[in-house]
Amino acid sequence: MQANFKLLKGFSMLTRILAVAFSSFITILSTTIPLILFYPELNNGTILILCAILLLGSFLTHGLLTHIVNDLADFKSGTDDYSPGVLSGGSRVIQEKVFTYSQLKLFGIILCIAMVLTAIFFFIFSHVKLGILTIIGIWGALSYSMKPFIFA
């Protein structure tokens, strides 16, 4: 039970859900809600499914993968030692020993592989735009903190 709570706490710290909700989620909702309200000719079920896919994708990309990669890069570079704040110093899951560097790296690799496989499935099943969005999301998450770009 204690281990499950620690894992849940770690993912909660890592995702920083309020930041994700007030940036990615709001953007998606503010563009899909008008489609439902003002375009009755569009299928609301399809819009809601698309909205759910986009919300899940933004959570996995922004809430998890970007934060995992950024925490790994900041820890390795020592940035976290100089920026203790949550917005500039990462989630601090490594420093607080909620996850080890190796565990976080493994989570990131597994998530990245799962997202690449998802993109491949989108392409196979002719959802090319969703596949492209997934690839762009992965690139954005990785380029934010990894060389040679380090946009963070």
C-alpha positions as CSV (number, residue, x, y, z in Angstrom):
1,M,0.0,0.0,0.0
2,Q,2.8,2.4,0.9
3,A,4.6,1.7,-2.4
4,N,1.4,2.4,-4.4
5,F,0.9,5.7,-2.6
6,K,4.6,6.6,-3.3
7,L,4.1,5.8,-6.9
8,L,0.9,7.9,-7.1
9,K,2.5,10.8,-5.3
10,G,5.5,10.6,-7.7
11,F,3.4,10.8,-10.8
12,S,1.3,13.6,-9.2
13,M,4.5,15.6,-8.6
14,L,5.9,14.8,-12.0
15,T,2.8,15.7,-14.1
16,R,2.1,19.1,-12.4
17,I,-1.4,18.6,-13.5
18,L,-2.5,22.2,-12.8
19,A,0.0,23.6,-15.3
20,V,-1.0,21.0,-17.9
21,A,-4.7,21.6,-17.3
22,F,-4.4,25.4,-17.6
23,S,-2.3,25.3,-20.7
24,S,-2.9,22.2,-22.9
25,F,-6.3,21.2,-21.7
26,I,-7.9,24.6,-21.9
27,T,-6.5,25.1,-25.4
28,I,-8.1,21.8,-26.6
29,L,-11.4,22.5,-24.8
30,S,-11.7,26.1,-26.0
31,T,-11.4,24.9,-29.6
32,T,-13.7,21.9,-29.4
33,I,-16.6,23.3,-27.4
34,P,-17.5,25.9,-30.1
35,L,-17.6,23.0,-32.6
36,I,-20.3,21.4,-30.5
37,L,-22.2,24.6,-29.8
38,F,-22.2,26.3,-33.2
39,Y,-21.9,23.6,-35.8
40,P,-24.9,21.3,-35.4
41,E,-24.1,19.6,-38.7
42,L,-21.0,18.0,-37.1
43,N,-21.3,14.7,-35.2
44,N,-20.9,15.5,-31.5
45,G,-19.9,12.0,-30.7
46,T,-17.0,12.2,-33.2
47,I,-16.0,15.6,-31.7
48,L,-16.0,14.3,-28.2
49,I,-13.9,11.2,-29.2
50,L,-11.4,13.5,-30.9
51,C,-11.4,15.8,-27.9
52,A,-10.7,12.8,-25.6
53,I,-7.9,11.6,-27.8
54,L,-6.3,15.1,-27.9
55,L,-6.7,15.5,-24.1
56,L,-5.0,12.2,-23.5
57,G,-2.3,13.0,-26.0
58,S,-1.6,16.4,-24.4
59,F,-1.4,14.8,-20.9
60,L,1.0,12.1,-22.1
61,T,3.1,14.5,-24.1
62,H,3.0,17.6,-21.9
63,G,2.2,16.2,-18.5
64,L,4.5,13.2,-18.6
65,L,7.0,12.9,-21.4
66,T,8.1,16.6,-21.5
67,H,8.4,16.6,-17.7
68,I,10.2,13.3,-17.5
69,V,12.8,14.4,-20.1
70,N,13.2,17.8,-18.5
71,D,13.6,16.4,-15.0
72,L,16.3,14.0,-16.3
73,A,18.1,16.8,-18.2
74,D,17.9,19.2,-15.3
75,F,19.1,16.6,-12.8
76,K,22.0,15.6,-15.0
77,S,23.1,19.2,-15.7
78,G,22.7,20.3,-12.0
79,T,20.1,22.9,-12.9
80,D,17.9,21.6,-10.1
81,D,20.5,22.6,-7.5
82,Y,20.2,26.2,-8.6
83,S,16.5,26.5,-9.2
84,P,14.5,25.0,-6.4
85,G,11.1,26.4,-7.5
86,V,8.5,24.1,-9.1
87,L,8.3,26.1,-12.3
88,S,12.1,26.4,-12.7
89,G,13.4,23.5,-10.8
90,G,11.3,20.7,-12.1
91,S,9.2,18.2,-10.1
92,R,12.0,17.2,-7.8
93,V,11.0,13.5,-7.9
94,I,14.6,12.5,-8.2
95,Q,15.9,14.8,-5.4
96,E,13.1,13.6,-3.0
97,K,13.9,10.0,-3.9
98,V,10.4,9.3,-5.1
99,F,11.9,7.9,-8.3
100,T,15.6,7.2,-9.2
101,Y,17.2,8.6,-12.3
102,S,17.1,5.1,-13.8
103,Q,13.4,4.6,-13.0
104,L,12.5,7.9,-14.5
105,K,14.6,7.2,-17.6
106,L,12.9,3.8,-18.0
107,F,9.4,5.5,-17.7
108,G,10.4,8.0,-20.4
109,I,11.7,5.3,-22.8
110,I,8.6,3.2,-22.3
111,L,6.3,6.2,-22.8
112,C,8.2,7.3,-25.9
113,I,8.0,3.8,-27.4
114,A,4.3,3.6,-26.6
115,M,3.7,7.0,-28.3
116,V,5.7,6.0,-31.4
117,L,3.7,2.8,-31.6
118,T,0.5,4.8,-31.3
119,A,1.6,7.1,-34.1
120,I,2.3,4.1,-36.3
121,F,-1.2,2.7,-35.5
122,F,-2.7,6.1,-36.4
123,F,-0.9,6.0,-39.7
124,I,-1.9,2.3,-40.4
125,F,-5.6,3.1,-39.7
126,S,-5.6,6.2,-41.9
127,H,-5.7,8.8,-39.1
128,V,-2.7,10.6,-40.6
129,K,-3.3,13.9,-38.9
130,L,-3.4,12.3,-35.4
131,G,-0.2,10.4,-36.3
132,I,1.5,13.6,-37.3
133,L,0.3,15.3,-34.1
134,T,1.7,12.5,-32.1
135,I,5.1,12.6,-33.8
136,I,5.2,16.4,-33.4
137,G,4.3,16.0,-29.7
138,I,7.2,13.5,-29.2
139,W,9.6,15.8,-31.0
140,G,8.5,18.8,-29.0
141,A,8.8,16.9,-25.7
142,L,12.3,15.6,-26.5
143,S,13.6,18.8,-28.1
144,Y,12.5,20.9,-25.2
145,S,15.3,19.5,-23.0
146,M,17.6,17.4,-25.1
147,K,20.6,18.3,-27.2
148,P,21.1,19.8,-29.7
149,F,18.0,22.0,-29.3
150,I,17.3,22.4,-25.5
151,F,14.5,24.9,-25.9
152,A,13.9,24.9,-22.2
